[in-house]
Amino acid sequence: MPKPERTLLLLRHAKAEQTHGAPDHSRELASRGRDDARAVGKWLSDPSHAPSPDLVICSTSERTRQTLEGLLTGGALVGEVRFEERVYDAGATSLLDVLQEVPDSVDTVLMIGHAPGIPMLATALALEGHGPSEPLEHLSKGFPTCGLAILGFETSWVALAAETAHLREFVVLRG
């Protein structure tokens, strides 16, 4: 019997305000960012795009929290939500460490984080030549705010590693 495919959604937070002198962790979303986050939530509310996340792992920064709030306002349905300090300012390896702790009972995870970690992780996980080439081409042009990479893989979370997933889709939604 084949293993069921798991889904990982990697979302870069929405557009944040540029603030001088304020701590980076406290930066809030710009008006456009709030609109974009709601657009992602609306897109995710359609089950034909991606399965609803069983677990959301979100950075503790204000802008990622507000991005999650926008997703929910836009209609996204999510299961458990975990705010994880290790996602803030993390590189791809650290983000992968967090994902490898996800229990096998979880099929779909949404991770909301920052650049460059989220884009680097998406690129590292995606096995070229597996899955459609158009999303990989789109991803190679950049990973802007509210960029969403949807990856599929058949391993356990603990076995998730570079080039073990395929990029199903990469979208950038604007509100």
N, C-alpha and C positions, 0 to 999 in steps of 0.2 A: 504494500500500500504506500503510495507516494506521501511524502511529508507535506502538510499544508504550508502554503506560502505565507510568510509574515510580511508586514508592511511597516516601513519606517518613513515618516514624513518629517523632513527637516525644513524648518521655517526660520528665515532671518527676520528679526523684528521689523516692525513698520518704521517709517520715516520719523526720526526724532528731531526735537528742537536743537538748535545749536546754542548752547549756553556757555558763556565765558565765566570762569571762576567757580562754577558750581561743580560738585563732584559728578563724575561720569555716571556712576551707578544711579544717580537721582534724576538723570535726564528724562523728560516726559516726551510723549509723542506730539508731533506737530499735527495741525488740523488735517493735513493730507494723510498723515500716518493713520489717524483714527478712521478716516474714510476707507483707506486701503485695507486695514485690518478687518473692517466689517465686510468688505468685498471678498476677502479670503474666506471669512466665515460663511458667507452666502454660498460661495463656490463649494466649500466643504460640506454644506448641508445637503447637497445632492449626492446620494450614495453611488451614483454611476461614476463619479470622479475618483473617490477613494473611500475606503471603509472608515467608519467613525473610530477615532482613537480610543482604545481601552485605557490608555495611560498618556497623560501629558507631562513631560518633564520640561519645566520652564526655568530659565535663569531667574535670579532674584532681583534683577534690575527693574527699575520703574517702567522703562519702555517695553520690556518683554511682558511684564504683568499687564500693562495696558493693551498690548497687542493681543494677549489671550482674552482680555475683557472684550475687545472688539470682535474677535472671532465668535465669542458666545453671543454677543449682541446681533451679529450677522446671521446667526442660526446654526452654527456648528454644534454638533452634539459630541460630548466627550465623557469619558468615564472619570477615573481618578486623576487628580491633579497634584503634582509634586513640584514645589519650588526648590530648586537645587542650586546651592551656592557654587558648586564646582562647574556649572555651565557658564557662569559669568566669566568673560575674558579667557575662556579655555581654548586650547588648540585642539586639533582633530584627535590626537591620541587620548587626551583627557576626556573628550566627549565620548569616544569609543569605550573608554573604561566605564563611564556611567551607564552606557547602553548595555554593556556586558553583564551588568548587575540586574537587568530586568528579568523577572521570573518567566519561566517557560509557559505559564498559563496566559500570558499576555501575547496577543497576536498583532496588535497595531499600536505603535507609539508615535506621538507627535512630540518632537523636541523643538523648543523655541529658544533661539540663542542669537549669537552675534557673529559678525565677520571679524576675522577671517576664519574662525573655527568651523562654523556651519558649512560655508562653501568648500573648505578644504576637506571636511569629512565626506561630503556628498561626492566629491571628485575621487577621493581615495576608495570609497566603497564600490563605486560603479565600475563594473567589469565591462570594458569596451568589447563590442561585438556580441553582447548578450542584451537582448531587448532592442527596441527601436533606436535608430541612430539620430533621429531628429531631436529628442530631448537632450542627448549628449552634446550635440552641436549647439543647441540653445544655451546649455549650461556653460559651455566653453567660452561664451561671449561675456560672461559675468554673472554675478549673483546679487542683484540689487536688493534693497529693502523690500520686504514682503515677497521675496522669491521663495518658492516652495518646491522642493525636490521630493518626489515620491519614488521610493525604492522598494523593490521586492527581493526577498531572499528566502532560502529554504533551510538554513541552518538554525540552530538555537541562538538565543541572544548572546550567550557566553562565547559561542564560536564565531560570532560576527567579526569579520576582519577585512582588511583591504582586498578589493576585487572579489568579494563574495556575493555582491548584490547586483541587480540590474536596475537601471534608471527607467522607470515606467513613464514618468512625465516630469517636466519642469515647467512651471507656470509663474508668471509675474502678474498679479492682479492689481488693478487700480480702481479706487472708488469714485 
